[in-house]
Every structure is written in C-alpha cells, then in structure tokens.
C-alpha cells in the first residue's frame, strides 16, 4: 500500500487519461498512453465503480466488497488494497483529496 492509500483524506480516483466502460459485471479500462486494456471481473468492477466516484478510501471499498460478496472485511481489505495497488502501478488510478463526508 502506498502512503496515500492509508490517508483518511485521500481517495483513489481514475487517472485522467483513463477511459472506462462498465458492461454488466465487467469493467473495461483503457489507458491510451500505456496502450493497455484491462478487463475486471465482478469484484474488480465494484471496486472500479467506487474508484470512479473518487470519494471512497480503501476501507470503505473493502467494506462494500465484503458486504456484496459475503466475505470478512479483513480479507476484502487485503484483496482491495492489492488490486488498487496494481491499478496504481499500471497507471490506471491516482490519489486525490477525498471530498468531505456528507
């Protein structure tokens, strides 16, 4: 996990150059500068949809994954952090200041 991923005031968001489309339970991510396409499974698609909102930290995303896929939060947290780290390394996401909670 990067330092930004542990900050309660930062949230993952799509990198500016990335285009995406959700088709059913599959997200298709396109990074034109890297000339790379990534397909996400149902879990990855949920994570990506929350990343696109740009206001959820890793813990909130993990809680949503745990609830949707009926797993424990700690397992979901590890898996979500790993996937978000992969997306960050590949240039699909960046960290931004999260908007204040409503």
N, C-alpha and C positions, 0 to 999 in steps of 0.2 A: 504494500500500500504506500502511496506517496504521502508526503506531509499534508497536501491539500485534501486527501481523502479522509483524514482524521479530523479536519477542522469543522466545527459545527456551523461555521458561517460560509462554507464553500460547498458547492454542489456540482456534480458532473453535468455537462451540457454538450450537445453535439458540437464538434469543431465546425467552424464557419464554412469550410469548403465542402463539408459532407452533405450529401443528399440522401434521403431515405424514403422508403415506402413500406407500409405495413399491408400485407395481403393475408387476411385471415390470421393464422397463428404464426406467420413467418414475416420477419422484418428483413428487408433488403437494404443494405447500406452501401453507398458508393462514395469512394474517396478519389476524386478525379486527379488530384496531384500525385497520389501514390499509384494511380491506375489499378485500384484494388476494389473488389466487390466482396462483401461479407453477407452470408445468409445466417440468420439467427433462428434457433428453434423457439418453441413456445415460451420457455423460461427467459431466454435471451430477448425475445420480443417484448415481454413485460418490462424487463429491465430497460430496454431501449426506449420504450414509450415513456417511462418515468424520467429517463435521462433527457428526453426531448422537452419535458416540462421545465427542466432547468432549476427546480426548486427542492429536490429531494436529495438528502445525503445518503450515504451508503447504508446507514442503519435503517432509514425509512424504507428504502428499496428492499432491503433484506426482509423486513417485517412483512411487506406486501407479498414478496415471493413465498415466504413461509406460510402465510395465510392462504394464498391461492393454490399452492402445491402440497399443502398439508405436511410440512416438514418442520423441524425445530428451527428456531431463529438463529442459533449459533451456526448450524450447518449452512443455512441460507446466507448468513453474513460472510462466511468464508468463500462460498461459491460466487456470491455477488462481487465481493472485493477482487477476486481473481479475474472474473470476466471484465469488470470495469478497468482493472489494471491492463488487461490485454487490449481493450479498446483504446486506452490512453497510449500505450506503447505503439500501436499501429496507426495512431493519428486520427482516430475517429471521434475522440472526445477531448474536451479541455475542461478546466475548472473555472468556475465563475462565482462571484458573490451570490449567495442564495438570497432571494427576496425575504423580507420578514414574514413570519408566520401570521396568518390572518387572525 
